[in-house]
Amino acid sequence: MSQVRDDYFDALAAIGPPVVTSAPPLGVPLTIFWPRTIVKHFGGCHATHRVLAIRSLFNAWDAKPGALFADWTLWTAGRGTNGYQFLDRVVMPALLRPSRPVRRVVRAIVRSVTSIASPLEAEGTTAQGVPLGGGDGEAAEGVPPVGRSGGPIRRKKGKGGTRPPRATLACVHVRRGDFEKDCPKYAAEAQSPTGRKWVKTHFARGHSCLQQPTDIDLNLRALQATHRAAVAADARWQQTTQGAPTPDERPLAIFASVEDPAWISDPLLRRWNISHFGLHAASSGALKLRLPQELAAPMLDQLVCSHAHYFVLNVFSTFSQAVMAHVGLAHGAAVGWVRDLTPSQQRLIGVAVSYWRQAARVFETQVEKDA
């Protein structure tokens, strides 16, 4: 992990009990982050320790069937519950629940991104100017439709009748981080006879590691087509169950998790009017949080994305996996802590996850459908 800073520990000291370090930071070049490996190198927590803090906790909890203690059973009132399921669905969502000020900021950003202003509403765009889903009505490959009948179209009623509609939130991961350095290495590894299987598989399936504007545009066009297909499916469902379709009023609003907005400001991408954290940092109250910007921005990106219906993520990224983890934690009773959302889990909670694809592969898929 490169360019890692210790702002996180400073933030802990600012908002909670003092962080006590009795020794200089210990650099351990781990390549495998299994719990037993971490304990082996760091020695674990002892009786006098409150927390074992390391710079990356992402894989500190990564239990799988057959792993150490995987057959725990929790007995409550004479009923046995799988211990890991209890930890995944009860303990982890409780431990990782954002604080109230953070949740307030996240709700403010989501409301702002998905709001639909009346003048734009008549033209079929969101308040961010994002057009209603286009394409030929066919879902993009690998992107399952979501929601009641295939689309996340839901209308809630308040005291005064039907609430103003909001755009359907889509989260796209454009953070580059170490990818500018690592993606060429992955590409070379995919061509090597000794390359790891998962690297070869990702490239063979046409997944993209580092996206250029053309890649982003074509992938968003595919996402747009998926949304339009979901809208059409919802109209058919309403025709069947209610006798008449209800016009959809939920265009797409695209929120990008990105370090540098310049990466999404290419002229080719302007038509999408992609929103990002920087546009909402002041109005949402995010700047008032007692957190370093380096910590707040990626954390809030992940939490805002956990409210999305559609996801275009980077299959090579643990950051993207953390986004899915937050989605699972937000549905603790049904999913809980995960690193990847399976198709069945996506259908259960009404989301659709896809991954960036190479522009040529997106184009090939569209040509096949048109034919």
Buried (B, 14 or more C-beta within 10 A) or exposed (E): EEEEEEBBBBBBEEEEEEBEEEEEEEEEEBEEBBBEBBEEEBEEEEEEEEEBBBEEEEBEBEBEEEEEEEEEEBEEEEEEBBBBEBBBBBBBBEEBEBEEBBEBBBBBBBEBBBBBEEEBBEEBBBBBBBBBBEBEBBBBBBBBBBBBBBBBBBEEEEEEEEEEBBBBBBBBBBBBBEBEEBBEEBBEBBEEEEBEEEBBEBBEEBBBBBBEBBBBBBBBBBBBBBBBBBBBBBBEBBEEEEEEBEEBBBBBBBBBBBBEBEBBEEEEBEEBBBBBBEBBBEEBBBEEBEBBEBBBBBBBBBBBBBBBBBBBBBBBBBBBBBBBBBBBBBBBEEBBBBBEBEEEBBBEBBBBBBBBBBBEBBBBBBEEBEE
